């Protein structure tokens, strides 16, 4: 079975873009435009930072892979995520609010993000993803481990397409990984090549540059 990377979406504090199509855009006022989404994300203003970053990166990855989505459309696509700190930031905000409220109450909107899988769940709801949803904790946090798990899910016929990525406070990236079939679609590179480049890169910018060059090398 040949498994390829169909697209990659990424963002940091200054820019966001897609790797296969080579698009790169400047962030405005600290946030990408909501025009990235084909329809509004429900309660977007209430999402925590990690959930917003996840939704942005997934939207960009699906765009790069040429995969559409609709408000009432469900798709057999799974999602796996990782990061270095789990939900520590959300946990801290929740507990501080609990202290400030006299140790009796805390806002429920803070509580729902005290699981590291919550941002993945927000993305799955908005994009209609019905495949496996997993958060993986490794030390150190490893994007390649998330990609490997996505490949395992595809090989086990749990889903034909998987999103695999990492979400940090200041940057996020998601890969669309899929098995090659009779349908014709553009791909970026083989998943083995992508994993090697991920492991060899020290920063997100370096990784994006190397993966972009790998895609150009196919042409």
Beta strands, then each sheet from edge to edge (+ up, - down):
strand 1: 3-11
strand 2: 15-18
strand 3: 23-26
strand 4: 77-82
strand 5: 133-135
strand 6: 161-167
strand 7: 172-179
strand 8: 189-190
sheet 1: 3+ 2- 1+ 7- 6+ 4+ 5+
sheet 2: 3+ 2- 1+ 8-
end
